[in-house]
Amino acid sequence: MRIDHTRLTDICAALLTRAGACPEHARITAEALVEADLCGVETHGVSRMEVYLQRLEAGAVRGDGVFTVEKEYAGAALADGGAALGQVTARKAMALAIERAPQAGCYTVFVKNSAHYGMAALYARMAAERGLVGITATNAPPALAPWGSYVPYFGPNPLAVAVPGRAGSPALCLDMAPSVVPRGRLMLAIQKGQSIPEGWAVDKNGDPTTDPRAAWEGTLLPIGGHKGAGLTMALDVLCGMVPGAAFGPYIGTLFGDMDRTQNVGHVFTAIDPDLFAGRAAFEEAVEQMLADIRALPRTPGTEEILAPGEIEDRRRRAALEGGVTLPDSTVEMLRRKARDYGMEAAL
């Protein structure tokens, strides 16, 4: 089904409000979920609505949680997310980093007591759209094993870096997890009744599997073997231990633990290139790099060399014009939740 992104945002915001989110938090979260779908990242889009609604209903996420800065220094701050919806906390934390970066040069906000914040690129792009380099990372519940084991301990903790261009939009935006795929790909495969490729995950006994349900109970595989496993460990230190959030198996699971908050940790950094190399020199260097790589000889079958984030940007432009495509399972979920709340889904 295709649906206009504005109407979809309104529907999601209304559902989140019925589930217990205050109007401001509902709108911010709905915008973030729909933005992920606009970019073609359906694993972090509206398909997540059902579990967010369940957590709001159960009180595992606080619909009016207050973002509080507990400590502030010349170049960094520690904030408590108030157990609010993660998209709300993330937007406020990156906004603080953006506000402080022009004075500090580089400003980092560490966050504790938060929740799943969705698509990491959204917050890195916030900085890039203001002419700043944006960096963010988050930890997540266990889905990735330390190298040498098949028992999940760390989350597939994502890292995003967005670089500003001259036109007020990111020149490039890297958004990656240290796992071969995000765990949301397993969830979508389960919802759609599809198998998964071998090499994505192993089952609870450490054996390769193409069954997404067996993979869900097992562990995702890391990119680059021990390097990916090491990267997710390092990100858990930065996002969990530094701000005093939970880490590894001590993070509340998103699809369970409805009796407690997740206590996820995040990191947000904004860098003002004008205070270092100078904005003009920085922008020129970024353009030179992109021109250089696009002019390189291409491997067989490659039509063009793209920078990170270009595919998502093209998908976004197309979806803004033609509408967001939702799978039948997500449409039915939205209709069912609307009936549960006694409201018209308008789908």
C-alpha positions in Angstrom: 0.0 0.0 0.0 1.2 3.5 -0.8 0.3 6.4 1.5 1.2 10.1 1.7 3.9 10.6 4.3 2.0 13.5 6.0 -1.2 11.4 6.4 0.9 8.5 7.7 2.6 10.7 10.2 -0.8 12.0 11.5 -2.1 8.4 11.9 1.0 7.3 13.8 1.0 10.4 16.0 -2.7 9.8 16.9 -2.0 6.1 17.8 1.0 7.0 20.0 -1.1 9.6 21.8 -3.9 7.1 22.4 -1.3 4.7 23.8 -0.1 7.3 26.4 2.4 9.6 24.7 2.0 13.4 25.1 1.2 15.1 21.8 4.8 16.6 21.4 6.4 13.2 21.9 3.9 11.4 19.7 4.6 13.8 16.8 8.4 13.7 17.1 8.3 9.9 17.2 5.9 9.6 14.3 8.0 11.9 12.2 11.1 9.9 12.9 9.4 6.5 12.0 7.9 7.9 8.8 11.3 9.5 7.9 12.9 6.1 8.1 10.3 4.6 5.8 10.8 7.5 3.4 14.5 6.6 3.2 13.6 2.9 2.6 14.8 1.8 6.0 11.7 -0.1 6.9 13.3 -2.0 9.7 13.3 1.3 11.7 10.1 2.7 10.4 6.4 2.3 11.0 6.8 -1.4 11.4 8.1 -0.6 14.9 4.8 1.1 15.9 3.3 -2.0 17.5 6.1 -2.6 20.0 6.3 1.2 20.8 2.5 1.2 21.5 2.8 -1.9 23.7 5.6 -0.4 25.7 3.7 2.9 26.2 0.6 1.0 27.3 2.7 -1.1 29.8 4.5 2.0 31.1 7.9 0.6 30.0 8.3 3.9 28.1 7.1 7.1 29.6 4.9 9.1 27.3 5.9 12.4 28.9 9.4 11.5 30.1 11.5 14.7 30.8 14.9 15.2 29.2 17.2 16.5 31.9 20.8 17.8 31.6 22.5 16.5 34.8 26.1 17.7 34.2 27.6 20.1 31.7 31.2 20.9 30.9 33.0 23.0 28.3 32.7 20.4 25.6 30.3 17.8 26.9 27.2 17.1 28.8 25.5 14.2 30.6 21.7 13.9 30.1 19.0 11.7 31.5 16.4 10.7 28.9 13.6 10.3 31.5 12.7 6.9 30.0 10.9 8.7 27.2 10.5 7.5 23.6 14.1 7.3 22.2 13.4 9.4 19.2 12.4 12.3 21.5 15.5 12.0 23.7 17.7 11.7 20.6 16.4 14.8 18.9 16.8 16.9 22.1 20.3 15.6 22.8 21.5 16.3 19.3 19.9 19.7 19.4 21.9 20.5 22.5 25.1 19.3 20.8 24.3 21.5 17.7 23.6 24.5 19.9 26.9 24.2 21.8 29.3 23.2 18.9 29.9 26.7 17.4 31.3 27.8 20.8 33.1 24.6 21.8 34.2 23.6 18.4 33.2 20.0 19.2 30.4 19.1 21.7 29.3 15.7 22.8 26.1 14.8 24.7 26.1 11.4 26.5 22.7 10.0 27.4 21.4 7.4 29.9 17.9 6.2 30.7 16.7 6.2 27.1 15.0 3.8 24.8 15.3 2.5 21.2 15.9 5.6 19.1 15.3 4.2 15.6 17.3 5.2 12.6 20.6 6.7 13.7 21.2 8.7 10.5 18.3 11.0 11.4 20.3 12.6 14.3 23.6 12.8 12.5 21.8 14.5 9.6 20.3 17.0 12.0 23.9 18.4 12.5 24.9 18.1 8.8 21.8 20.2 7.9 23.2 22.9 10.1 26.6 22.8 8.6 28.2 20.6 11.3 29.6 17.1 11.2 27.2 14.9 13.1 28.1 11.7 14.9 25.8 9.4 16.9 25.9 5.9 18.3 23.6 3.9 20.6 23.7 0.6 22.4 21.0 -2.0 22.2 19.8 -5.2 23.8 21.8 -8.4 23.1 21.7 -9.8 19.6 25.4 -10.2 18.7 27.9 -12.6 20.3 31.4 -11.7 21.4 33.9 -13.2 18.9 34.4 -16.9 19.7 30.9 -17.4 21.2 27.4 -17.9 19.8 25.6 -16.5 22.8 24.3 -12.9 22.3 25.8 -10.4 24.8 26.1 -7.1 22.9 23.6 -5.3 20.8 24.2 -4.6 17.1 25.1 -1.1 18.2 24.9 1.3 15.2 27.1 4.2 14.4 26.2 7.1 12.1 28.3 10.0 10.7 26.9 12.8 8.5 29.0 15.3 6.7 27.6 18.7 5.6 27.6 19.9 2.0 27.3 23.4 0.6 23.5 23.1 -0.2 22.4 22.7 3.4 22.0 18.9 3.1 24.4 16.1 4.0 27.1 15.5 1.4 27.3 11.9 2.8 25.8 10.0 5.7 27.1 6.7 6.9 24.7 4.7 9.0 25.9 1.2 9.9 25.7 -1.6 12.4 28.5 -4.0 13.2 26.2 -6.9 12.4 25.7 -8.1 8.8 22.1 -6.9 9.1 20.1 -5.1 11.7 17.9 -7.2 13.9 14.9 -5.5 12.5 15.5 -7.4 9.2 14.7 -10.6 11.1 11.5 -9.1 12.5 10.4 -8.1 9.0 11.2 -11.5 7.6 9.1 -13.1 10.4 6.2 -10.7 9.7 6.3 -11.4 6.0 6.8 -15.2 6.3 10.1 -15.1 4.5 13.4 -17.0 4.9 16.7 -15.2 5.4 20.0 -15.7 3.5 22.5 -17.9 5.2 25.3 -15.8 6.6 23.0 -13.4 8.5 22.8 -15.3 11.7 23.1 -18.6 13.6 20.6 -20.3 15.8 20.8 -20.7 19.6 23.1 -23.7 19.1 25.5 -21.7 16.9 24.4 -23.5 13.7 23.8 -21.5 10.4 20.1 -20.9 9.7 17.8 -19.4 7.1 14.8 -19.4 9.5 14.3 -15.9 10.9 12.6 -17.2 14.1 15.6 -19.5 14.8 17.9 -16.5 14.1 15.8 -14.3 16.4 16.5 -16.8 19.2 20.2 -17.1 18.2 22.6 -14.4 17.3 23.4 -12.1 14.4 26.8 -12.4 12.7 29.2 -9.5 12.8 30.7 -7.8 9.8 34.4 -8.5 9.3 34.4 -11.3 11.9 36.3 -10.3 15.0 36.5 -6.7 13.9 32.7 -6.2 13.9 32.4 -8.0 17.2 35.1 -5.7 18.6 33.5 -2.6 17.3 30.2 -3.3 19.0 32.0 -3.9 22.2 33.7 -0.6 22.0 30.4 1.2 21.2 28.8 -0.4 24.2 31.5 1.1 26.4 31.0 4.6 24.9 27.2 4.5 24.9 26.6 2.4 28.0 29.4 2.6 30.5 30.5 6.2 30.0 27.1 7.8 30.7 26.1 5.2 33.3 23.4 3.5 31.2 22.9 -0.2 31.0 25.1 -2.3 28.7 25.1 -5.7 27.1 22.5 -8.1 28.7 21.6 -5.6 31.3 19.7 -3.5 28.8 15.9 -4.1 28.8 14.8 -5.9 25.7 12.6 -4.0 23.2 10.2 -6.8 22.6 10.0 -8.1 26.2 10.7 -6.7 29.7 7.4 -4.8 29.5 7.7 -4.3 33.3 10.8 -2.1 33.1 12.5 0.6 31.1 15.4 -0.2 28.8 18.0 2.3 30.1 19.6 2.5 26.7 22.6 4.8 26.3 23.4 7.1 23.4 26.2 9.4 22.3 25.7 12.6 20.1 28.6 14.7 18.8 28.5 17.9 16.7 31.7 19.3 15.2 31.9 22.8 13.6 34.5 22.6 10.8 34.6 26.4 10.6 36.6 26.4 13.8 39.2 23.9 12.5 40.1 23.8 8.8 37.6 26.6 8.0 34.2 26.1 6.4 35.3 27.0 2.8 38.3 24.7 2.9 36.3 21.9 4.5 33.5 22.1 1.9 36.0 22.2 -0.9 37.8 19.1 0.4 34.6 17.2 0.7 33.6 18.1 -2.8 37.0 17.1 -4.1 36.8 13.7 -2.3 33.4 12.9 -3.8 34.4 14.0 -7.3 37.6 11.9 -7.0 35.8 8.7 -6.0 33.1 9.1 -8.6 35.7 9.4 -11.3 37.5 6.2 -10.3 37.4 3.2 -12.6 34.4 1.1 -11.7 34.2 -2.6 -11.1 32.3 -4.8 -13.6 28.6 -4.3 -13.2 28.9 -1.0 -11.3 27.0 1.8 -13.0 28.1 4.6 -10.6 30.0 5.0 -7.4 27.8 6.3 -4.6 28.6 8.0 -1.3 27.0 6.6 1.9 23.5 7.9 2.2 22.9 8.6 -1.5 20.6 5.6 -2.1 18.5 6.6 0.9 18.3 10.2 -0.3 17.1 9.1 -3.7 14.5 6.8 -2.1 13.3 9.7 0.1 12.8 12.1 -2.8 10.8 9.4 -4.7 8.7 8.6 -1.6 8.0 12.2 -0.9 6.4 12.5 -4.3 4.9 9.0 -4.7 4.1 8.1 -1.1 5.4 5.7 1.4 5.1 2.0 0.6 3.9 -0.1 3.6 3.8 -3.9 3.6 0.4 -5.5 4.2 1.4 -6.7 7.7 2.2 -3.1 8.8 -1.1 -1.8 7.3 -3.1 -4.4 9.1 -1.2 -3.7 12.4 -2.1 0.0 12.2 -5.7 -0.8 11.4 -5.9 -3.3 14.3 -4.4 -0.9 16.8 -6.8 1.8 15.6 -9.7 -0.5 16.3 -8.3 -1.3 19.7 -8.2 2.4 20.6 -11.7 3.0 19.1 -10.5 5.4 16.4 -10.6 5.5 12.6 -7.3 4.4 11.0 -7.9 6.3 7.7 -6.0 3.6 5.9 
